[in-house]
């Protein structure tokens, strides 16, 4: 991130990710680098796939978990993947952001 892909293409990409999360034992993790360390946001499908577990990691606060709806996951991923401006820590941090699909077991061990 940032990227030069259109928002429409990013929405289609996120729809594909959501579909894969509902069908396979994988989750998606978005990592962002700040001056204080690496923050992680993970989404893992629960049950029928209409609800997702959202796991947040902040180096200062540790892990927090909550349940969110599929639409929330889609909106949050699109918002993060369409960012094209520097954030609180500046441009250098944006280039280190990463979005990955990983097996659920790997995500839970992080």
RARAUR-V240825 format. One record per residue. N is the residue number from 1. SS is DSSP state (H for helix, E for strand, - for the rest). BURIAL is b if it has 9 or more other C-alpha atoms within 8 Angstrom, else e. D_CENTER is the distance of its C-alpha to the mean C-alpha in Angstrom with 2 decimals. Layout:
BEGIN
[[N/SS/BURIAL/D_CENTER] [N/SS/BURIAL/D_CENTER]]
END
This chain:
BEGIN
[[1/-/b/12.26] [2/-/b/14.30] [3/-/e/15.39] [4/-/e/18.36] [5/-/e/17.20] [6/-/e/18.23] [7/H/e/16.15] [8/H/e/17.80] [9/H/e/16.71] [10/H/b/13.03] [11/H/b/13.52] [12/H/e/15.30] [13/H/e/12.73] [14/H/b/10.04] [15/H/b/13.05] [16/H/e/13.68] [17/H/b/10.38] [18/H/b/11.04] [19/H/e/14.59] [20/H/b/13.97] [21/H/b/12.02] [22/H/b/15.12] [23/H/e/17.60] [24/-/e/16.72] [25/-/e/15.97] [26/E/b/12.52] [27/E/b/8.97] [28/E/b/5.62] [29/E/b/4.40] [30/E/b/3.41] [31/E/b/7.01] [32/E/b/9.43] [33/E/b/13.13] [34/E/b/15.56] [35/-/e/19.25] [36/-/e/18.81] [37/E/e/16.51] [38/E/b/12.96] [39/E/b/10.39] [40/E/b/7.54] [41/E/b/5.03] [42/E/b/5.38] [43/E/b/6.45] [44/E/b/9.95] [45/E/b/12.65] [46/E/b/15.80] [47/-/e/19.30] [48/-/e/19.85] [49/-/b/16.22] [50/-/b/16.69] [51/E/b/15.09] [52/E/b/11.89] [53/E/b/11.57] [54/E/b/8.97] [55/E/b/9.47] [56/E/b/9.49] [57/E/b/11.40] [58/E/b/13.64] [59/-/b/16.47] [60/-/e/19.02] [61/-/e/18.12] [62/E/e/16.72] [63/E/e/14.57] [64/E/e/14.32] [65/E/e/13.55] [66/E/e/13.99] [67/E/e/14.22] [68/E/b/12.87] [69/E/b/14.05] [70/H/b/12.67] [71/H/e/13.39] [72/H/e/11.31] [73/H/b/8.11] [74/H/b/9.47] [75/H/e/10.51] [76/H/e/7.54] [77/H/b/5.63] [78/H/b/9.23] [79/H/e/9.93] [80/H/e/7.62] [81/H/b/8.75] [82/-/b/12.21] [83/-/b/12.78] [84/-/e/16.06] [85/-/e/17.65] [86/-/b/17.85] [87/-/e/16.50] [88/-/e/18.32] [89/-/b/18.67] [90/-/e/19.73] [91/H/b/19.21] [92/H/e/19.22] [93/H/b/15.91] [94/H/b/14.14] [95/-/e/15.39] [96/-/b/13.78] [97/-/b/10.10] [98/E/e/8.46] [99/E/e/5.95] [100/E/e/7.71] [101/E/b/8.94] [102/E/b/11.08] [103/E/b/13.84] [104/H/b/13.43] [105/H/e/16.24] [106/H/e/14.67] [107/H/b/11.57] [108/H/e/14.18] [109/H/e/16.36] [110/-/e/14.11]]
END
